[in-house]
Amino acid sequence: MSSPKPNLFIVGAPKCGTTAWVHYLKSHPDICFPDRKEPASSVKQLVVP
């Protein structure tokens, strides 16, 4: 089984509550998150020119 492709990015500044949103959304069974909190190296691969 392949891993799901992202269709939403939560973007925020430091100390703006994005960590709280991640903890809240992780409780939903249809929402998954990467193992790393900030997968910056993956963003370059996901952007379509």
HELIX and SHEET records of a PDB file:
HELIX    1   1 THR A   18  LEU A   25  1                                   8    
HELIX    2   2 ALA A   40  LEU A   46  1                                   7    
END                                                                             
